[in-house]
Amino acid sequence: MKKIISALLIATTALSFSACAKQEKLAGTIKIDGSSTVYPITQAVAEEFNKENPDVNITVGISGTGGGFKKFVVGETDINDASRKVKSEEAEKAKANGIDMMELEVAYDGIAIVVNKDNNWVDDITTEELKKIWDKDSKVVYWSDVRPEWPKEKIKLYGPGTDSGTFDYFTAEINGEEKRIRTDYTASEDDNVLVQGIAGDKYSMGFFGHSYYEENKDNLKALKVNGVEPTTENIRNGSYKPLSRPLFIYVNTKSLERPELKAFVKFYLENAKDLVEQVGYVPLEDAKYTEQLNKIK
C-alpha cells in the first residue's frame, strides 16, 4: 500500500510540474516599430528571446521614431523604439486614445558625421561649420564654401528622413530647432541607404547613428566634432557633444499585462548590456538597468 501511495504521489507531482510547464510556455504576438537606430538592439533581443520562446511571434519594423509613434499612440503596436524622448503632442495623442506608456532607457548612442573613405581633406569639423552646411538658409554648395582650402567640389548630402528621431535630435542640436534643415539632401529612414550613398560618392557627407558607422567603417570615415572622436568611451562619458544621446523603448502598459510581453521586456533589460555592446552601441551602467527592471516589476 505504501508503495502504491508513493507511486501515486510521484505521478501527481509529475502531472503538476507538467501543468506548470504548460502554463509557463509563452505564445502570442508582439508588435514593435520605430527608430532605425534602436532597431539593431531590439532585433538582437527578439532573436535571442525567440530561441527560448519560439512560439512568440515578434515583428520589428523601421518607420523611424516619429513614424513609429504614429502607430503606437493609436494602439497598433506594443513597443516603440525611439532615439529621442516622446514629444508632448505624441504623449497627448496617446492619452486621448487611452494609451498609457512606460519609458525605458536601453543604451547610449552618438550621431556620427561621416564622409567617403577617400576624403583626404577633412578629419575634424566644428558644430558651427555643420550648421553652416546643414541649416535651412545654408548657402554652401561646394566644400570650399566651408573652408577655402577644401576642394571646389559640390557636397552631396545624405541624412535621415523627417520621421527619424536622429533627424530631430541633429537638427535641434546643430541648427537650433527641430526639423530646421536644408531640403536639397538625400533623405531615408533606412540608414543602410545612407551608408551606400556616402560610400559611393567621394564628395559626400552624411549623419546617422554611430553603430551604423561601426558596421561600415571599412567604407566610411567618421569625423571628429570640435576635436572629439565619436568613440564608445567618448559617447559614454558625454565628451562627444552635443551629438551623444540616450536611446529608449516605449511600452504600452496595457500590453504589459500579457505574460509574453512582460517576459520580453524583462528579457530585454536583463540582457541589454551584452547585446547592446554586440551590435555596436554603448550600454548603460548596471544600476540604470536595475532601475528600469524595477519599473516593470
Disulfide bonds with the S-S distance in Angstrom:
none
